[in-house]
Amino acid sequence: DALTPYARSVRLRIATVVGGMPIGRQAHALRGGAEVVVATPGRLKDLIDRGDCLLDRVAVTVLDEADQMTDMGFMPQVTALLDQVAPGGQRMLFSATLDRNVDLLVRRYLTDPVVHSVDPSAGAVTTMEHHVLHVHDADKHATTTEIAARDGKVIMFLDTKHAVDRLTDHLLGSGVRAAALHGGRSQSQRNRTLAQFKDGHVTVLVATNVAARGIHVDNLDLVVN
């Protein structure tokens, strides 16, 4: 979405290649030709295996969230894709950190790399208050429900899809307008849930941190981890 207005101005065709959306439509877009492909590793591999996409003429490769990719076990998929890109092009890694396996990507795929770092303090929010609550297990649901029922938009992060569904059902049963966001939902379901959260139809978004990465919501009042 962010690239679309720029692409339109300079007449570049963009194809979006992600799981959870119809693969046929994405294959059609690729067959029509695209100068820029924005993709998740798994779906891109599927389309390559089907013969709908070739990477041998790619000139610029950008790997976003490189540290998260390696953390989440995508490293074999990512390296298999990078191996198909023609050598000699430009490659960029965007990463919050350069530890874990990111240095492996640097050594294997970057030639004479230059590091550009952004001062992290520039992005820090100084007006935010942080609170730590010590709660007994037996009181967790009641406390969470009370917090969720407050005024304003709330995002609650949990560690598994099952935990997200369980808490969402509990909140809905308690009269809180909650919705779940995780990898088990299709992309269209996730888009609809986010739209409802942004326009206020849903006041509490219960999410796994993987599914909620990179989303932007204005006027968020509270985040609960």
C-alpha positions as a Markdown table, in Angstrom:
| # | Residue | x | y | z |
|---|---|---|---|---|
| 1 | Asp | 0.0 | 0.0 | 0.0 |
| 2 | Ala | 2.8 | 2.4 | 0.9 |
| 3 | Leu | 4.6 | 1.8 | -2.5 |
| 4 | Thr | 1.5 | 2.1 | -4.7 |
| 5 | Pro | 1.3 | 5.9 | -5.1 |
| 6 | Tyr | 5.0 | 6.1 | -5.9 |
| 7 | Ala | 4.8 | 3.2 | -8.4 |
| 8 | Arg | 1.8 | 4.9 | -10.1 |
| 9 | Ser | 3.8 | 8.2 | -10.5 |
| 10 | Val | 6.8 | 6.5 | -12.1 |
| 11 | Arg | 4.9 | 3.8 | -14.0 |
| 12 | Leu | 6.1 | 0.8 | -12.2 |
| 13 | Arg | 4.0 | -2.4 | -11.8 |
| 14 | Ile | 3.9 | -3.8 | -8.3 |
| 15 | Ala | 2.8 | -7.4 | -7.5 |
| 16 | Thr | 2.0 | -8.4 | -3.9 |
| 17 | Val | 2.7 | -12.0 | -3.1 |
| 18 | Val | 1.5 | -13.2 | 0.3 |
| 19 | Gly | -0.1 | -16.2 | 1.8 |
| 20 | Gly | -3.8 | -16.2 | 2.8 |
| 21 | Met | -4.9 | -14.5 | -0.5 |
| 22 | Pro | -5.9 | -16.2 | -3.8 |
| 23 | Ile | -2.7 | -17.6 | -5.4 |
| 24 | Gly | -4.3 | -17.5 | -8.9 |
| 25 | Arg | -4.7 | -13.7 | -8.9 |
| 26 | Gln | -1.1 | -13.3 | -7.7 |
| 27 | Ala | 0.2 | -15.7 | -10.5 |
| 28 | His | -1.8 | -13.6 | -13.1 |
| 29 | Ala | -0.2 | -10.4 | -11.8 |
| 30 | Leu | 3.3 | -11.9 | -12.1 |
| 31 | Arg | 2.6 | -13.3 | -15.6 |
| 32 | Gly | 1.6 | -9.9 | -16.7 |
| 33 | Gly | 5.0 | -8.6 | -15.6 |
| 34 | Ala | 6.1 | -6.7 | -12.6 |
| 35 | Glu | 9.1 | -4.4 | -11.8 |
| 36 | Val | 8.6 | -4.7 | -8.0 |
| 37 | Val | 7.4 | -7.8 | -6.1 |
| 38 | Val | 6.6 | -7.5 | -2.4 |
| 39 | Ala | 6.5 | -11.0 | -1.0 |
| 40 | Thr | 6.5 | -13.3 | 2.0 |
| 41 | Pro | 9.0 | -16.2 | 1.5 |
| 42 | Gly | 6.5 | -19.1 | 1.6 |
| 43 | Arg | 4.1 | -17.8 | -1.0 |
| 44 | Leu | 7.0 | -16.6 | -3.3 |
| 45 | Lys | 8.5 | -20.2 | -3.1 |
| 46 | Asp | 5.0 | -21.6 | -4.0 |
| 47 | Leu | 4.8 | -19.4 | -7.1 |
| 48 | Ile | 8.3 | -20.2 | -8.2 |
| 49 | Asp | 7.6 | -23.9 | -7.8 |
| 50 | Arg | 4.5 | -23.5 | -10.0 |
| 51 | Gly | 6.6 | -21.7 | -12.7 |
| 52 | Asp | 4.8 | -18.4 | -12.2 |
| 53 | Cys | 7.9 | -16.4 | -11.1 |
| 54 | Leu | 11.6 | -16.3 | -11.9 |
| 55 | Leu | 14.2 | -14.5 | -9.8 |
| 56 | Asp | 17.2 | -14.7 | -12.2 |
| 57 | Arg | 16.7 | -11.1 | -13.5 |
| 58 | Val | 16.2 | -9.5 | -10.1 |
| 59 | Ala | 18.5 | -6.5 | -9.8 |
| 60 | Val | 17.7 | -5.3 | -6.2 |
| 61 | Thr | 16.8 | -7.6 | -3.3 |
| 62 | Val | 15.5 | -6.1 | 0.0 |
| 63 | Leu | 15.1 | -8.4 | 3.1 |
| 64 | Asp | 13.0 | -6.6 | 5.6 |
| 65 | Glu | 12.9 | -7.6 | 9.3 |
| 66 | Ala | 15.9 | -9.9 | 8.7 |
| 67 | Asp | 16.4 | -10.6 | 12.5 |
| 68 | Gln | 12.7 | -11.6 | 12.9 |
| 69 | Met | 12.9 | -13.8 | 9.8 |
| 70 | Thr | 15.8 | -15.8 | 11.2 |
| 71 | Asp | 14.1 | -15.9 | 14.6 |
| 72 | Met | 10.9 | -17.4 | 13.2 |
| 73 | Gly | 12.7 | -20.1 | 11.3 |
| 74 | Phe | 12.4 | -18.6 | 7.8 |
| 75 | Met | 16.2 | -18.8 | 7.2 |
| 76 | Pro | 16.2 | -21.9 | 5.0 |
| 77 | Gln | 13.4 | -20.4 | 2.8 |
| 78 | Val | 15.2 | -17.0 | 2.6 |
| 79 | Thr | 18.6 | -18.4 | 1.6 |
| 80 | Ala | 16.9 | -20.7 | -1.0 |
| 81 | Leu | 15.3 | -17.6 | -2.5 |
| 82 | Leu | 18.5 | -15.5 | -2.3 |
| 83 | Asp | 20.4 | -18.3 | -4.1 |
| 84 | Gln | 18.1 | -17.9 | -7.1 |
| 85 | Val | 18.8 | -14.1 | -7.5 |
| 86 | Ala | 21.4 | -13.3 | -10.1 |
| 87 | Pro | 24.8 | -12.5 | -8.4 |
| 88 | Gly | 26.0 | -8.9 | -8.8 |
| 89 | Gly | 22.8 | -7.1 | -8.0 |
| 90 | Gln | 22.2 | -4.9 | -5.0 |
| 91 | Arg | 21.1 | -6.6 | -1.7 |
| 92 | Met | 19.9 | -4.8 | 1.4 |
| 93 | Leu | 19.1 | -6.1 | 4.8 |
| 94 | Phe | 16.9 | -4.2 | 7.2 |
| 95 | Ser | 17.3 | -5.4 | 10.7 |
| 96 | Ala | 16.8 | -4.2 | 14.3 |
| 97 | Thr | 19.8 | -6.2 | 15.4 |
| 98 | Leu | 22.8 | -7.8 | 13.7 |
| 99 | Asp | 23.0 | -10.9 | 16.0 |
| 100 | Arg | 21.5 | -14.3 | 15.8 |
| 101 | Asn | 21.9 | -15.5 | 12.1 |
| 102 | Val | 21.8 | -12.1 | 10.5 |
| 103 | Asp | 25.6 | -12.1 | 10.3 |
| 104 | Leu | 25.4 | -15.4 | 8.3 |
| 105 | Leu | 23.3 | -13.6 | 5.7 |
| 106 | Val | 25.7 | -10.7 | 5.7 |
| 107 | Arg | 28.8 | -13.0 | 5.1 |
| 108 | Arg | 27.1 | -15.1 | 2.5 |
| 109 | Tyr | 25.1 | -12.7 | 0.4 |
| 110 | Leu | 26.6 | -9.1 | 0.8 |
| 111 | Thr | 29.7 | -8.0 | -1.0 |
| 112 | Asp | 31.7 | -5.2 | 0.7 |
| 113 | Pro | 28.7 | -4.2 | 2.7 |
| 114 | Val | 28.1 | -0.7 | 4.1 |
| 115 | Val | 26.2 | -0.3 | 7.4 |
| 116 | His | 23.7 | 2.5 | 7.8 |
| 117 | Ser | 22.3 | 2.7 | 11.4 |
| 118 | Val | 19.5 | 4.8 | 12.6 |
| 119 | Asp | 19.7 | 6.4 | 16.1 |
| 120 | Pro | 17.1 | 4.3 | 18.1 |
| 121 | Ser | 16.4 | 7.3 | 20.4 |
| 122 | Ala | 14.9 | 9.1 | 17.5 |
| 123 | Gly | 12.0 | 6.7 | 17.5 |
| 124 | Ala | 11.4 | 6.5 | 21.2 |
| 125 | Val | 8.1 | 7.7 | 22.7 |
| 126 | Thr | 8.8 | 9.8 | 25.7 |
| 127 | Thr | 5.1 | 10.4 | 26.6 |
| 128 | Met | 4.3 | 6.7 | 27.3 |
| 129 | Glu | 3.8 | 5.4 | 30.8 |
| 130 | His | 4.8 | 1.8 | 31.6 |
| 131 | His | 3.1 | -0.3 | 34.4 |
| 132 | Val | 3.9 | -3.8 | 35.6 |
| 133 | Leu | 1.1 | -5.8 | 37.2 |
| 134 | His | 1.7 | -8.8 | 39.5 |
| 135 | Val | -1.4 | -10.9 | 39.2 |
| 136 | His | -2.2 | -14.4 | 40.5 |
| 137 | Asp | -3.0 | -16.9 | 37.8 |
| 138 | Ala | -6.6 | -17.3 | 39.1 |
| 139 | Asp | -7.2 | -13.5 | 38.8 |
| 140 | Lys | -5.7 | -13.1 | 35.3 |
| 141 | His | -8.9 | -13.3 | 33.3 |
| 142 | Ala | -10.8 | -11.0 | 35.6 |
| 143 | Thr | -8.0 | -8.4 | 35.6 |
| 144 | Thr | -7.6 | -8.7 | 31.8 |
| 145 | Thr | -11.3 | -8.2 | 31.3 |
| 146 | Glu | -11.4 | -5.2 | 33.5 |
| 147 | Ile | -8.5 | -3.6 | 31.6 |
| 148 | Ala | -10.1 | -4.5 | 28.2 |
| 149 | Ala | -13.4 | -2.9 | 29.2 |
| 150 | Arg | -11.8 | 0.6 | 29.6 |
| 151 | Asp | -12.4 | 3.4 | 27.2 |
| 152 | Gly | -10.3 | 3.7 | 24.1 |
| 153 | Lys | -8.4 | 1.3 | 21.8 |
| 154 | Val | -6.5 | -1.5 | 23.4 |
| 155 | Ile | -4.1 | -4.1 | 21.9 |
| 156 | Met | -3.4 | -7.2 | 23.9 |
| 157 | Phe | -0.5 | -9.4 | 22.9 |
| 158 | Leu | -0.4 | -13.2 | 23.7 |
| 159 | Asp | 2.1 | -15.8 | 22.7 |
| 160 | Thr | -0.1 | -18.4 | 20.8 |
| 161 | Lys | -3.1 | -18.5 | 18.5 |
| 162 | His | -4.9 | -20.8 | 20.9 |
| 163 | Ala | -4.5 | -18.3 | 23.8 |
| 164 | Val | -5.6 | -15.4 | 21.5 |
| 165 | Asp | -8.8 | -17.3 | 20.6 |
| 166 | Arg | -9.5 | -18.3 | 24.2 |
| 167 | Leu | -9.2 | -14.8 | 25.5 |
| 168 | Thr | -11.2 | -13.2 | 22.7 |
| 169 | Asp | -14.1 | -15.6 | 23.3 |
| 170 | His | -13.9 | -14.8 | 27.1 |
| 171 | Leu | -13.9 | -11.0 | 26.4 |
| 172 | Leu | -16.8 | -11.3 | 23.9 |
| 173 | Gly | -18.7 | -13.3 | 26.5 |
| 174 | Ser | -18.1 | -10.5 | 29.0 |
| 175 | Gly | -19.6 | -7.9 | 26.6 |
| 176 | Val | -16.2 | -6.5 | 25.4 |
| 177 | Arg | -16.0 | -5.7 | 21.6 |
| 178 | Ala | -12.9 | -7.8 | 21.0 |
| 179 | Ala | -11.5 | -9.5 | 17.9 |
| 180 | Ala | -8.6 | -11.9 | 17.3 |
| 181 | Leu | -5.6 | -11.4 | 15.0 |
| 182 | His | -3.3 | -14.2 | 14.3 |
| 183 | Gly | -1.7 | -16.4 | 11.6 |
| 184 | Gly | -4.6 | -18.9 | 11.6 |
| 185 | Arg | -6.9 | -16.3 | 10.1 |
| 186 | Ser | -6.9 | -15.6 | 6.3 |
| 187 | Gln | -5.4 | -12.3 | 5.1 |
| 188 | Ser | -8.9 | -11.0 | 4.2 |
| 189 | Gln | -10.2 | -11.8 | 7.7 |
| 190 | Arg | -7.2 | -10.0 | 9.2 |
| 191 | Asn | -7.7 | -7.0 | 7.0 |
| 192 | Arg | -11.4 | -6.8 | 8.0 |
| 193 | Thr | -10.5 | -7.1 | 11.7 |
| 194 | Leu | -7.9 | -4.4 | 11.4 |
| 195 | Ala | -10.4 | -2.1 | 9.6 |
| 196 | Gln | -13.0 | -2.7 | 12.3 |
| 197 | Phe | -10.4 | -1.9 | 15.0 |
| 198 | Lys | -9.3 | 1.3 | 13.3 |
| 199 | Asp | -12.9 | 2.6 | 12.8 |
| 200 | Gly | -13.9 | 1.7 | 16.4 |
| 201 | His | -16.3 | -1.2 | 15.8 |
| 202 | Val | -13.8 | -3.3 | 17.6 |
| 203 | Thr | -12.3 | -1.7 | 20.7 |
| 204 | Val | -9.9 | -4.5 | 21.8 |
| 205 | Leu | -7.5 | -6.3 | 19.4 |
| 206 | Val | -6.2 | -9.6 | 20.8 |
| 207 | Ala | -3.1 | -10.6 | 18.8 |
| 208 | Thr | 0.0 | -12.7 | 18.5 |
| 209 | Asn | 3.0 | -10.5 | 18.1 |
| 210 | Val | 3.9 | -12.1 | 14.8 |
| 211 | Ala | 0.5 | -11.3 | 13.2 |
| 212 | Ala | 0.5 | -7.7 | 14.5 |
| 213 | Arg | 4.1 | -6.8 | 13.3 |
| 214 | Gly | 4.1 | -3.7 | 11.2 |
| 215 | Ile | 0.5 | -2.7 | 11.6 |
| 216 | His | -0.2 | 1.0 | 12.1 |
| 217 | Val | -3.2 | 2.2 | 14.3 |
| 218 | Asp | -3.7 | 5.8 | 15.2 |
| 219 | Asn | -4.9 | 6.9 | 18.6 |
| 220 | Leu | -4.0 | 3.7 | 20.4 |
| 221 | Asp | -4.6 | 4.1 | 24.1 |
| 222 | Leu | -3.1 | 1.0 | 25.7 |
| 223 | Val | -0.9 | -2.0 | 24.9 |
| 224 | Val | -0.9 | -5.0 | 27.2 |
| 225 | Asn | 1.8 | -7.6 | 26.8 |
